[in-house]
Each structure stands twice: as structure tokens, then as C-alpha cells.
Amino acid sequence: MARRVRISIGQATGVAQLLDDDAPRTAELVWRALPLEGQALPSTVGGAEIFLPLPQPLHAPFENQTIYPIPGDLTFYLQPTGAHQAAVSGPERHREVIGFVYGRDAQIYGPVVPLPLNVFATVTEGLHEVATEIVRMRREGFGVLRLSRME
């Protein structure tokens, strides 16, 4: 049976399936790091994406990469220094993040070019509900994003 991750934000919950065949090392590293929880940050230039900075680096290798994410993709990427400056507090540095793409217009950029993203999971349940909640939060203020194992 495929490993699944619960995505919770605000009043909405979705379920994502890990892509163990396409991104086995990234999926395993994220699975081991779960549960993850923190302030959801909106992409300021990347469109319909929110992200969660990781408290500890995973050092995932490049695998199953794209610069064209689709709604429902859960991604892992290195956010370079200078990206999303308005959303960053404290000293600037490269940091690893988990991204969640909830709409069609997402393209995640570094300072100059699109960033390659490891796609390690895809939402299989609740995408519409989670996306609707994120759109509401973009207007009213973001809350906590939680990623947890579904055993």
C-alpha cells in the first residue's frame, strides 16, 4: 500500500500519496521528518503555491524534478538567498522548503530563473477544499500548515 500524508491548513484537510517510485529518496527523507508543522508562507512571485521552511535540512538529492508543477504537487526545493525576501525574517540564507501547489498558475522562481522542484507526492483527496481554504487565507491571513503520516 502506498504511503500517504495528511495535509491540514485552516479548516481543510487533504491527503497526498508519496511518489515512492518516482522520488524514492526524497519521499523517504520527508516521511522520516514527519510530522512537520509551521507557519504557511504564500509564494510572493510564484503564483498558486504555499511553502513551509524546514526546521532541519533534509539534503535530498535531485530527483523527479520539474519547473512546471501542477495543482496537487508536493515539492521539495532549495530556496536561494534573496528569494521571497518579504516573507523571510532573520538572517537570509539558503533554506530547504516543502512547497504545495494548489492552482494552475504556479511557477517557482529563484532570483532569476525557475527553480527545479523535486515532486515527491501528489494530492489524491481534498485538493479543492484545501485550495479554497488557501485562497481564503491569502485574503485573511495564513495559519499553520501541518503534514503528518497516515498509517
DSSP file (Angstrom, degrees, kcal/mol; ACC not computed):
  #  RESIDUE AA STRUCTURE BP1 BP2  ACC     N-H-->O    O-->H-N    N-H-->O    O-->H-N    TCO  KAPPA ALPHA  PHI   PSI    X-CA   Y-CA   Z-CA
    1    1 A M              0   0    0      0, 0.0     2,-0.1     0, 0.0     0, 0.0   0.000 360.0 360.0 360.0 139.8    0.0    0.0    0.0
    2    2 A A        -     0   0    0      1,-0.1     2,-0.2    15,-0.0    17,-0.1  -0.361 360.0-111.3 -68.8 145.0    1.3    3.5   -0.9
    3    3 A R        -     0   0    0     15,-0.2    15,-2.7    -2,-0.1     2,-0.3  -0.569  36.8-158.0 -77.3 141.6    2.3    5.8    1.9
    4    4 A R  E     -AB  17 150A   0    146,-0.7   146,-2.1    -2,-0.2     2,-0.4  -0.907  10.1-152.7-127.4 151.7    0.1    8.7    2.5
    5    5 A V  E     -AB  16 149A   0     11,-2.8    11,-2.8    -2,-0.3     2,-0.4  -0.972  14.0-136.8-123.7 133.9    0.4   12.1    4.1
    6    6 A R  E     -AB  15 148A   0    142,-3.1   142,-2.0    -2,-0.4     2,-0.5  -0.778  16.1-158.8 -88.9 133.2   -2.3   14.2    5.7
    7    7 A I  E     -AB  14 147A   0      7,-2.6     7,-2.6    -2,-0.4     2,-0.4  -0.965  13.0-178.9-112.6 121.8   -2.2   17.9    4.8
    8    8 A S  E     +AB  13 146A   0    138,-2.5   138,-2.7    -2,-0.5     2,-0.3  -0.986  11.8 156.7-126.4 130.8   -4.0   20.3    7.2
    9    9 A I  E >   -AB  12 145A   0      3,-2.2     3,-2.3    -2,-0.4   136,-0.2  -0.938  65.9 -37.7-150.5 128.7   -4.4   24.0    6.9
   10   10 A G  T 3  S-     0   0    0    134,-0.7   120,-0.0    -2,-0.3   124,-0.0  -0.362 124.2 -23.5  57.1-129.9   -7.1   26.1    8.5
   11   11 A Q  T 3  S+     0   0    0    118,-0.1     2,-0.3    -3,-0.1    -1,-0.3   0.302 120.5  91.0 -94.4   7.9  -10.3   24.2    8.4
   12   12 A A  E <   -A    9   0A   0     -3,-2.3    -3,-2.2   118,-0.1     2,-0.4  -0.789  49.7-171.9-113.1 149.7   -9.3   22.0    5.4
   13   13 A T  E     +A    8   0A   0     -2,-0.3     2,-0.3    -5,-0.2    -5,-0.2  -0.999   6.6 175.1-137.4 139.4   -7.6   18.6    5.2
   14   14 A G  E     -A    7   0A   0     -7,-2.6    -7,-2.6    -2,-0.4     2,-0.4  -0.841  22.1-130.1-133.3 173.3   -6.3   16.7    2.2
   15   15 A V  E     -AC   6 125A   0    110,-2.5   109,-3.1    -2,-0.3   110,-1.8  -0.993  17.6-168.1-129.7 133.7   -4.4   13.5    1.5
   16   16 A A  E     -AC   5 123A   0    -11,-2.8   -11,-2.8    -2,-0.4     2,-0.5  -0.927  15.0-137.9-120.0 147.0   -1.3   13.1   -0.6
   17   17 A Q  E     -AC   4 122A   0    105,-2.8   105,-1.9    -2,-0.4   -13,-0.2  -0.893  24.5-121.6-102.3 129.8    0.3    9.9   -1.9
   18   18 A L  E     - C   0 121A   0    -15,-2.7     2,-1.3    -2,-0.5   103,-0.3  -0.445  15.3-132.6 -67.7 142.2    4.1    9.7   -1.7
   19   19 A L     >  +     0   0    0    101,-3.2     4,-3.1     1,-0.2     8,-0.2  -0.575  39.0 164.1 -95.5  69.7    5.7    9.0   -5.1
   20   20 A D  T  4 S+     0   0    0     -2,-1.3    -1,-0.2     1,-0.2     8,-0.1   0.780  73.2  47.6 -61.6 -29.7    8.0    6.3   -3.9
   21   21 A D  T  4 S+     0   0    0     -3,-0.2    -1,-0.2     2,-0.2    -2,-0.1   0.852 120.2  35.9 -79.7 -34.8    8.7    5.0   -7.4
   22   22 A D  T  4 S+     0   0    0      1,-0.2    42,-0.2    -3,-0.2    -2,-0.2   0.815 136.5  16.3 -89.8 -33.5    9.5    8.5   -8.9
   23   23 A A  S  X S+     0   0    0     -4,-3.1     4,-2.8    97,-0.2     5,-0.3  -0.464  72.6 159.1-137.1  61.9   11.2   10.2   -6.0
   24   24 A P  H  > S+     0   0    0      0, 0.0     4,-1.9     0, 0.0     5,-0.1   0.865  74.2  43.7 -61.7 -40.3   12.2    7.4   -3.6
   25   25 A R  H  > S+     0   0    0      2,-0.2     4,-2.4     1,-0.2     5,-0.2   0.919 116.7  45.4 -74.4 -42.0   14.9    9.2   -1.7
   26   26 A T  H  > S+     0   0    0      2,-0.2     4,-2.6     1,-0.2     5,-0.3   0.939 113.4  50.7 -65.0 -45.3   13.0   12.5   -1.3
   27   27 A A  H  X S+     0   0    0     -4,-2.8     4,-2.6    -8,-0.2    -2,-0.2   0.909 112.1  47.6 -58.4 -42.7    9.8   10.6   -0.3
   28   28 A E  H  X S+     0   0    0     -4,-1.9     4,-2.4    -5,-0.3    -1,-0.2   0.917 111.5  49.5 -66.1 -43.5   11.8    8.6    2.3
   29   29 A L  H  X S+     0   0    0     -4,-2.4     4,-1.4     2,-0.2    -2,-0.2   0.911 114.2  45.1 -63.4 -42.1   13.5   11.7    3.8
   30   30 A V  H  X S+     0   0    0     -4,-2.6     4,-1.2     2,-0.2     3,-0.3   0.929 111.1  53.8 -66.0 -44.6   10.2   13.6    4.1
   31   31 A W  H >< S+     0   0    0     -4,-2.6     3,-0.7    -5,-0.3    -2,-0.2   0.913 109.3  48.4 -55.5 -45.6    8.5   10.6    5.6
   32   32 A R  H 3< S+     0   0    0     -4,-2.4    -1,-0.2     1,-0.2    -2,-0.2   0.820 109.7  53.3 -64.9 -30.8   11.2   10.3    8.3
   33   33 A A  H 3< S+     0   0    0     -4,-1.4    -1,-0.2    -3,-0.3    -2,-0.2   0.669  91.7 147.5 -79.4 -17.3   10.9   14.0    9.0
   34   34 A L    <<  +     0   0    0     -4,-1.2   114,-0.1    -3,-0.7     2,-0.1  -0.360  37.6  57.2 -68.4 145.4    7.1   13.9    9.6
   35   35 A P  S    S+     0   0    0      0, 0.0     2,-0.4     0, 0.0   113,-0.2   0.451  70.5 174.5 -81.9 149.6    5.2   15.4   11.3
   36   36 A L  E     +D  147   0A   0    111,-2.6   111,-2.9    -2,-0.1     2,-0.3  -0.963   0.6 170.0-120.5 140.4    6.1   18.8   10.1
   37   37 A E  E     +D  146   0A   0     -2,-0.4     2,-0.3   109,-0.2   109,-0.2  -0.992  12.4 116.9-152.2 139.9    4.3   21.9   11.2
   38   38 A G  E     -D  145   0A   0    107,-1.8   107,-3.2    -2,-0.3     2,-0.3  -0.976  63.5 -45.3 177.4 177.3    4.8   25.6   10.8
   39   39 A Q  E     -D  144   0A   0     -2,-0.3     2,-0.3   105,-0.2   105,-0.2  -0.447  56.0-128.3 -62.9 122.2    3.5   28.9    9.5
   40   40 A A        -     0   0    0    103,-2.6    12,-0.2    -2,-0.3   102,-0.1  -0.581  24.4-156.3 -71.0 132.7    2.4   28.6    5.9
   41   41 A L  E     -E   51   0A   0     10,-2.4    10,-2.6    -2,-0.3     2,-0.2  -0.947   9.8-130.6-114.8 131.6    4.0   31.2    3.8
   42   42 A P  E     -E   50   0A   0      0, 0.0     2,-0.4     0, 0.0     8,-0.2  -0.551  25.4-111.4 -79.5 143.4    2.5   32.4    0.5
   43   43 A S        -     0   0    0      6,-2.5     4,-0.2     4,-0.3     6,-0.2  -0.590  25.7-161.5 -68.0 128.2    4.6   32.5   -2.6
   44   44 A T  S    S+     0   0    0     -2,-0.4    -1,-0.2     1,-0.1    41,-0.0   0.759  86.5  10.8 -86.8 -24.6    5.0   36.2   -3.4
   45   45 A V  S    S+     0   0    0     64,-0.1    -1,-0.1    -3,-0.0    -2,-0.1   0.470 114.0  75.2-126.7  -8.3    6.1   35.7   -7.0
   46   46 A G  S    S-     0   0    0      1,-0.3    61,-2.2     3,-0.1     2,-0.3   0.416  86.0-136.2 -93.3   1.8    5.4   32.0   -7.8
   47   47 A G  S    S+     0   0    0     59,-0.2     2,-2.3    -4,-0.2    -4,-0.3  -0.615  73.4  16.0  85.4-140.3    1.6   32.1   -8.1
   48   48 A A  S    S+     0   0    0     -2,-0.3    54,-1.9    -6,-0.1    55,-1.1  -0.433  98.5 107.1 -80.3  72.3   -0.6   29.5   -6.5
   49   49 A E  E     - F   0 101A   0     -2,-2.3    -6,-2.5    52,-0.2     2,-0.3  -0.995  44.0-167.9-146.6 141.2    1.9   27.9   -4.1
   50   50 A I  E     -EF  42 100A   0     50,-2.1    50,-2.9    -2,-0.3     2,-0.3  -0.893  16.3-160.5-118.8 159.5    2.5   28.0   -0.4
   51   51 A F  E     -EF  41  99A   0    -10,-2.6   -10,-2.4    -2,-0.3    48,-0.2  -0.961  16.0-149.0-141.9 160.8    5.6   26.7    1.3
   52   52 A L  E     - F   0  98A   0     46,-2.5    46,-2.2    -2,-0.3     2,-0.1  -0.971  23.1-133.6-128.7 112.0    6.9   25.6    4.7
   53   53 A P  E     - F   0  97A   0      0, 0.0    44,-0.2     0, 0.0   -14,-0.0  -0.440  28.6-120.0 -63.7 137.4   10.5   26.2    5.6
   54   54 A L        -     0   0    0     42,-2.6    42,-0.2     1,-0.1   -18,-0.0  -0.603   7.1-143.7 -81.9 138.2   12.0   23.0    7.0
   55   55 A P  S    S+     0   0    0      0, 0.0    -1,-0.1     0, 0.0    42,-0.0   0.823  90.4  24.8 -70.3 -29.5   13.4   23.3   10.6
   56   56 A Q  S    S-     0   0    0    -23,-0.0     2,-0.0    40,-0.0   -23,-0.0  -0.995  94.2-106.3-133.0 138.8   16.3   20.9    9.7
   57   57 A P        -     0   0    0      0, 0.0    38,-0.0     0, 0.0    40,-0.0  -0.351  19.7-163.2 -66.3 144.8   17.8   20.3    6.2
   58   58 A L        -     0   0    0      2,-0.1   -28,-0.0    -2,-0.0   -29,-0.0   0.684  20.0-145.7 -96.2 -24.6   16.9   17.0    4.5
   59   59 A H        -     0   0    0      1,-0.2   -30,-0.0   -30,-0.0   -33,-0.0   0.903  28.5-176.7  56.9  44.5   19.7   17.1    1.9
   60   60 A A        -     0   0    0      1,-0.1    -1,-0.2   -34,-0.1     2,-0.1  -0.440  21.9-121.6 -70.8 144.5   17.5   15.4   -0.6
   61   61 A P        -     0   0    0      0, 0.0     2,-0.5     0, 0.0    -1,-0.1  -0.325  36.8 -85.9 -77.5 168.1   19.1   14.6   -4.0
   62   62 A F        +     0   0    0     -2,-0.1     2,-0.3    56,-0.0    15,-0.0  -0.655  68.7 143.0 -73.4 124.3   17.8   15.9   -7.3
   63   63 A E        +     0   0    0     -2,-0.5    56,-0.3     1,-0.1   -40,-0.1  -0.959  56.5   9.4-162.4 148.7   15.1   13.5   -8.5
   64   64 A N  S    S+     0   0    0     -2,-0.3    55,-2.2   -42,-0.2     2,-0.2   0.896  86.3 178.3  47.6  49.2   11.7   13.7  -10.3
   65   65 A Q  E     +G  118   0A   0     53,-0.2     2,-0.3    51,-0.1    53,-0.2  -0.490  15.3 165.1 -88.3 151.1   12.3   17.4  -11.0
   66   66 A T  E     -G  117   0A   0     51,-1.6    51,-2.6    -2,-0.2    49,-0.0  -0.978  35.2-156.4-150.4 157.8   10.2   19.8  -12.9
   67   67 A I  S    S+     0   0    0     -2,-0.3    41,-0.1    49,-0.2    48,-0.1   0.236  92.0  68.8-111.2   6.3    9.9   23.5  -13.4
   68   68 A Y  S    S-     0   0    0     49,-0.1    -1,-0.1    39,-0.1    39,-0.1  -0.647  71.0-177.5-122.7  72.6    6.3   23.1  -14.4
   69   69 A P        -     0   0    0      0, 0.0    37,-0.2     0, 0.0     3,-0.0  -0.317  11.6-147.9 -70.4 156.4    4.4   22.0  -11.2
   70   70 A I    >   -     0   0    0     31,-0.1     3,-2.1     1,-0.1    31,-0.2  -0.835  35.8 -73.3-119.9 160.0    0.7   21.1  -11.4
   71   71 A P  T 3  S+     0   0    0      0, 0.0    31,-0.2     0, 0.0     3,-0.1  -0.262 119.7  29.2 -54.7 133.0   -2.1   21.6   -8.8
   72   72 A G  T 3  S+     0   0    0     29,-3.4    51,-2.1     1,-0.3     2,-0.3   0.301  85.3 136.4  98.7  -7.4   -1.7   19.0   -6.1
   73   73 A D  E <   -H  122   0A   0     -3,-2.1    28,-2.4    28,-0.2     2,-0.5  -0.549  41.2-156.0 -73.7 134.3    2.1   18.6   -6.3
   74   74 A L  E     -HI 121 100A   0     47,-2.6    46,-2.0    -2,-0.3    47,-1.2  -0.959  25.1-172.4-103.2 128.7    4.0   18.5   -3.0
   75   75 A T  E     -HI 119  99A   0     24,-2.6    24,-2.6    -2,-0.5     2,-0.4  -0.836  24.5-151.3-126.7 157.8    7.5   19.6   -3.8
   76   76 A F  E     +HI 118  98A   0     42,-2.1    42,-2.7    -2,-0.3     2,-0.3  -0.994  32.3 150.7-123.6 133.1   10.9   19.9   -2.1
   77   77 A Y  E     - I   0  97A   0     20,-1.9    20,-2.5    -2,-0.4     2,-0.6  -0.994  47.4-106.7-158.1 163.1   13.4   22.5   -3.2
   78   78 A L  E     - I   0  96A   0     38,-0.3    18,-0.2    -2,-0.3    16,-0.0  -0.844  30.0-150.2 -92.5 119.2   16.2   24.7   -2.1
   79   79 A Q  E     - I   0  95A   0     16,-3.6    16,-2.0    -2,-0.6     3,-0.1  -0.820  21.8-135.1 -91.4 114.2   15.0   28.3   -1.8
   80   80 A P    >   -     0   0    0      0, 0.0     3,-2.1     0, 0.0    13,-0.1  -0.236  29.3 -82.2 -72.4 158.2   18.1   30.5   -2.6
   81   81 A T  T 3  S+     0   0    0      1,-0.3    13,-0.1    11,-0.1     3,-0.1  -0.306 117.7  27.6 -53.5 134.3   19.1   33.6   -0.6
   82   82 A G  T >  S+     0   0    0      1,-0.3     3,-0.8    11,-0.1    -1,-0.3   0.138  88.1 122.5  97.4 -20.2   17.1   36.6   -1.7
   83   83 A A  T <  S+     0   0    0     -3,-2.1    -1,-0.3     1,-0.3    27,-0.1  -0.571  84.0   1.8 -76.0 138.9   14.0   34.7   -2.8
   84   84 A H  T >> S+     0   0    0     -2,-0.3     3,-1.4    -3,-0.1     4,-0.6   0.873  76.7 169.7  56.4  43.6   10.8   35.7   -1.0
   85   85 A Q  G X4 S+     0   0    0     -3,-0.8     3,-1.0     1,-0.3    -2,-0.1   0.838  70.4  59.4 -56.0 -35.5   12.6   38.4    1.0
   86   86 A A  G 34 S+     0   0    0      1,-0.2    -1,-0.3     3,-0.0    -2,-0.1   0.799 107.8  45.7 -66.1 -26.6    9.3   39.9    2.2
   87   87 A A  G <4 S+     0   0    0     -3,-1.4     2,-0.4   -45,-0.1    -1,-0.2   0.501  97.7  88.6 -93.6  -4.2    8.3   36.6    3.8
   88   88 A V    <<  -     0   0    0     -3,-1.0     2,-0.3    -4,-0.6     4,-0.1  -0.799  52.0-173.8-102.1 131.7   11.7   35.9    5.5
   89   89 A S        +     0   0    0     -2,-0.4    -2,-0.0     2,-0.1    -3,-0.0  -0.893  53.4  22.3-115.9 155.3   12.6   37.1    8.9
   90   90 A G  S    S-     0   0    0     -2,-0.3     2,-0.0     2,-0.0    -2,-0.0  -0.320 111.5 -11.8  85.5-173.3   16.0   36.8   10.4
   91   91 A P  S    S-     0   0    0      0, 0.0     2,-0.2     0, 0.0    -2,-0.1  -0.330  73.8-118.9 -64.6 137.4   19.3   36.2    8.6
   92   92 A E        +     0   0    0     -4,-0.1     2,-0.3    -2,-0.0   -11,-0.1  -0.541  50.0 141.3 -76.2 140.6   19.0   35.4    4.9
   93   93 A R        -     0   0    0     -2,-0.2   -11,-0.1   -13,-0.1     2,-0.1  -0.971  57.5 -76.8-164.9 164.3   20.4   32.1    3.8
   94   94 A H        -     0   0    0     -2,-0.3     2,-0.3   -13,-0.1   -16,-0.0  -0.473  56.5-180.0 -63.8 142.7   19.6   29.2    1.5
   95   95 A R  E     - I   0  79A   0    -16,-2.0   -16,-3.6    -2,-0.1     2,-0.3  -0.997  27.8-120.9-147.8 152.9   17.0   27.0    3.0
   96   96 A E  E     - I   0  78A   0     -2,-0.3   -42,-2.6   -18,-0.2     2,-0.3  -0.713  35.0-178.6 -91.4 142.1   15.1   23.9    2.2
   97   97 A V  E     -FI  53  77A   0    -20,-2.5   -20,-1.9    -2,-0.3     2,-0.5  -0.948  29.6-131.5-138.2 157.6   11.3   24.1    1.9
   98   98 A I  E     -FI  52  76A   0    -46,-2.2   -46,-2.5    -2,-0.3     2,-0.3  -0.957  32.1-160.0-102.7 126.7    8.3   21.9    1.2
   99   99 A G  E     -FI  51  75A   0    -24,-2.6   -24,-2.6    -2,-0.5     2,-0.5  -0.818  10.8-158.3-108.7 150.3    6.0   23.5   -1.3
  100  100 A F  E     -FI  50  74A   0    -50,-2.9   -50,-2.1    -2,-0.3     2,-0.6  -0.972   7.6-155.2-128.6 115.8    2.4   22.9   -2.0
  101  101 A V  E     +F   49   0A   0    -28,-2.4   -29,-3.4    -2,-0.5   -52,-0.2  -0.805  20.3 167.7 -93.1 121.5    1.0   23.8   -5.4
  102  102 A Y        +     0   0    0    -54,-1.9     2,-0.3    -2,-0.6   -53,-0.2   0.437  56.8  34.6-116.1  -1.6   -2.8   24.5   -5.2
  103  103 A G  S >  S-     0   0    0    -55,-1.1     3,-0.8   -33,-0.1   -31,-0.1  -0.924  80.1-103.3-149.2 174.1   -3.5   26.1   -8.6
  104  104 A R  T 3  S+     0   0    0     -2,-0.3    -1,-0.0     1,-0.2    -3,-0.0   0.661 104.3  65.5 -76.1 -18.3   -2.6   26.3  -12.3
  105  105 A D  T 3  S+     0   0    0    -35,-0.0     2,-0.4     2,-0.0    -1,-0.2   0.154  70.7 127.1 -96.4  22.7   -0.5   29.4  -12.3
  106  106 A A    <   +     0   0    0     -3,-0.8     2,-0.3   -58,-0.2   -59,-0.2  -0.630  17.5 153.7 -85.4 132.9    2.4   28.3  -10.2
  107  107 A Q        -     0   0    0    -61,-2.2     2,-0.5    -2,-0.4   -39,-0.1  -0.826  34.0-140.7-151.6 117.9    6.0   28.6  -11.3
  108  108 A I        -     0   0    0     -2,-0.3     7,-3.4     7,-0.2     2,-0.3  -0.665  21.7-164.8 -90.1 124.7    8.5   28.9   -8.6
  109  109 A Y  B     -J  114   0B   0     -2,-0.5   -64,-0.1     5,-0.3   -63,-0.1  -0.808  15.6-155.6-111.9 147.1   11.4   31.3   -9.2
  110  110 A G        -     0   0    0      3,-2.9   -26,-0.1    -2,-0.3     5,-0.1  -0.100  65.2 -62.4 -88.5-158.8   14.8   31.9   -7.7
  111  111 A P  S    S-     0   0    0      0, 0.0    -2,-0.0     0, 0.0   -29,-0.0   0.800 129.0  -1.8 -60.5 -27.3   16.3   35.3   -8.1
  112  112 A V  S    S+     0   0    0      1,-0.3    -3,-0.0     2,-0.0     0, 0.0   0.675 125.4  32.1-131.8 -42.3   16.4   35.0  -11.9
  113  113 A V  S    S-     0   0    0      1,-0.1    -3,-2.9    -5,-0.0    -1,-0.3  -0.760  88.2 -78.9-124.5 163.5   15.1   31.7  -13.3
  114  114 A P  B     -J  109   0B   0      0, 0.0    -5,-0.3     0, 0.0    -1,-0.1  -0.342  49.5-123.4 -59.4 143.6   12.5   29.0  -12.4
  115  115 A L        -     0   0    0     -7,-3.4     2,-0.4   -48,-0.1    -7,-0.2  -0.718  18.0-119.0 -89.3 138.1   13.7   26.6   -9.7
  116  116 A P        -     0   0    0      0, 0.0     2,-0.4     0, 0.0   -38,-0.3  -0.635  34.1-157.6 -73.0 133.4   13.8   22.9  -10.3
  117  117 A L  E     -G   66   0A   0    -51,-2.6   -51,-1.6    -2,-0.4     2,-0.7  -0.922  16.2-132.8-116.2 135.4   11.5   21.2   -7.8
  118  118 A N  E     -GH  65  76A   0    -42,-2.7   -42,-2.1    -2,-0.4     2,-0.8  -0.804  20.9-150.7 -80.7 117.3   11.5   17.6   -6.6
  119  119 A V  E     + H   0  75A   0    -55,-2.2   -44,-0.2    -2,-0.7   -92,-0.1  -0.831  29.6 160.9 -89.6 113.1    7.9   16.4   -6.9
  120  120 A F  E     +     0   0A   0    -46,-2.0  -101,-3.2    -2,-0.8     2,-0.3   0.524  58.2  16.4-113.9  -9.0    7.7   13.8   -4.1
  121  121 A A  E     -CH  18  74A   0    -47,-1.2   -47,-2.6  -103,-0.3     2,-0.4  -0.985  57.7-149.9-157.7 160.1    3.9   13.5   -3.5
  122  122 A T  E     -CH  17  73A   0   -105,-1.9  -105,-2.8    -2,-0.3     2,-0.2  -0.999  28.9-110.2-137.3 140.5    0.6   14.3   -5.2
  123  123 A V  E     +C   16   0A   0    -51,-2.1  -107,-0.3    -2,-0.4     3,-0.1  -0.493  33.6 172.0 -71.7 131.1   -2.8   15.1   -3.6
  124  124 A T  E     +     0   0A   0   -109,-3.1     2,-0.3     1,-0.3  -108,-0.2   0.563  66.0  31.4-112.9 -17.4   -5.3   12.4   -4.1
  125  125 A E  E    S+C   15   0A   0   -110,-1.8  -110,-2.5     1,-0.1    -1,-0.3  -0.997 115.1  12.2-143.8 136.8   -8.1   13.7   -1.8
  126  126 A G     >  +     0   0    0     -2,-0.3     4,-2.6  -112,-0.2     5,-0.3   0.605  67.2 137.8  83.7  14.0   -9.3   17.1   -0.8
  127  127 A L  H  > S+     0   0    0      1,-0.2     4,-2.9     2,-0.2     5,-0.2   0.929  74.9  48.8 -59.3 -45.8   -7.4   19.3   -3.3
  128  128 A H  H  > S+     0   0    0      1,-0.2     4,-2.5     2,-0.2    -1,-0.2   0.920 113.1  47.3 -60.7 -44.3  -10.4   21.6   -3.9
  129  129 A E  H  > S+     0   0    0      2,-0.2     4,-2.0     1,-0.2    -1,-0.2   0.920 114.9  45.2 -64.6 -44.7  -11.1   22.0   -0.2
  130  130 A V  H  X S+     0   0    0     -4,-2.6     4,-2.3     2,-0.2    -2,-0.2   0.923 113.6  49.9 -66.0 -43.8   -7.5   22.8    0.6
  131  131 A A  H  X S+     0   0    0     -4,-2.9     4,-2.3    -5,-0.3    -2,-0.2   0.907 109.8  51.1 -61.6 -41.9   -7.1   25.2   -2.3
  132  132 A T  H  X S+     0   0    0     -4,-2.5     4,-2.0    -5,-0.2    -1,-0.2   0.900 110.6  49.1 -62.3 -41.2  -10.3   27.0   -1.4
  133  133 A E  H  X S+     0   0    0     -4,-2.0     4,-2.5     2,-0.2    -2,-0.2   0.887 110.0  51.3 -65.8 -39.4   -9.0   27.4    2.2
  134  134 A I  H  X S+     0   0    0     -4,-2.3     4,-2.0     2,-0.2    -2,-0.2   0.911 108.4  51.1 -65.4 -41.6   -5.7   28.7    1.0
  135  135 A V  H  X S+     0   0    0     -4,-2.3     4,-0.9     2,-0.2    -1,-0.2   0.916 110.8  49.3 -61.0 -42.4   -7.4   31.3   -1.3
  136  136 A R  H >X S+     0   0    0     -4,-2.0     4,-2.0     1,-0.2     3,-0.9   0.929 110.6  50.7 -60.8 -44.6   -9.4   32.4    1.8
  137  137 A M  H 3X S+     0   0    0     -4,-2.5     4,-2.8     1,-0.3    -1,-0.2   0.801  98.8  64.7 -67.0 -29.0   -6.2   32.7    3.8
  138  138 A R  H 3< S+     0   0    0     -4,-2.0    -1,-0.3     1,-0.2    -2,-0.2   0.841 112.6  36.3 -61.2 -30.4   -4.5   34.8    1.2
  139  139 A R  H << S+     0   0    0     -4,-0.9    -2,-0.2    -3,-0.9    -1,-0.2   0.827 129.7  30.3 -86.8 -35.6   -7.1   37.4    1.9
  140  140 A E  H  < S-     0   0    0     -4,-2.0    -3,-0.2     1,-0.2    -2,-0.2   0.527 119.6 -78.3-109.1  -8.6   -7.5   37.0    5.7
  141  141 A G     <  -     0   0    0     -4,-2.8    -1,-0.2    -5,-0.2     2,-0.2   0.030  44.9 -93.6 115.5 136.0   -4.1   35.8    6.9
  142  142 A F        -     0   0    0     -4,-0.1     2,-0.1  -102,-0.1     3,-0.1  -0.462  35.1-171.1 -83.9 151.2   -2.3   32.5    6.9
  143  143 A G        -     0   0    0     -2,-0.2  -103,-2.6     1,-0.1     2,-0.3  -0.218  40.9 -42.9-115.4-152.7   -2.2   29.9    9.6
  144  144 A V  E     - D   0  39A   0   -105,-0.2  -134,-0.7    -2,-0.1     2,-0.5  -0.621  42.2-150.7 -87.6 136.5   -0.4   26.7   10.4
  145  145 A L  E     -BD   9  38A   0   -107,-3.2  -107,-1.8    -2,-0.3     2,-0.4  -0.927  16.3-167.6-103.2 129.4    0.4   24.1    7.7
  146  146 A R  E     -BD   8  37A   0   -138,-2.7  -138,-2.5    -2,-0.5     2,-0.5  -0.972  11.2-173.3-122.2 133.2    0.6   20.5    9.1
  147  147 A L  E     +BD   7  36A   0   -111,-2.9  -111,-2.6    -2,-0.4     2,-0.3  -0.995  19.8 164.4-121.4 125.3    2.0   17.5    7.3
  148  148 A S  E     -B    6   0A   0   -142,-2.0  -142,-3.1    -2,-0.5     2,-0.1  -0.955  37.4 -95.8-141.4 158.6    1.6   14.2    9.1
  149  149 A R  E     -B    5   0A   0     -2,-0.3     2,-0.6  -144,-0.2  -144,-0.2  -0.419  21.3-150.2 -70.9 145.0    1.8   10.5    8.4
  150  150 A M  E      B    4   0A   0   -146,-2.1  -146,-0.7    -2,-0.1    -1,-0.0  -0.963 360.0 360.0-112.0 109.7   -1.3    8.4    7.7
  151  151 A E              0   0    0     -2,-0.6    -1,-0.1  -148,-0.1  -146,-0.0   0.440 360.0 360.0 -90.6 360.0   -0.5    5.0    9.0
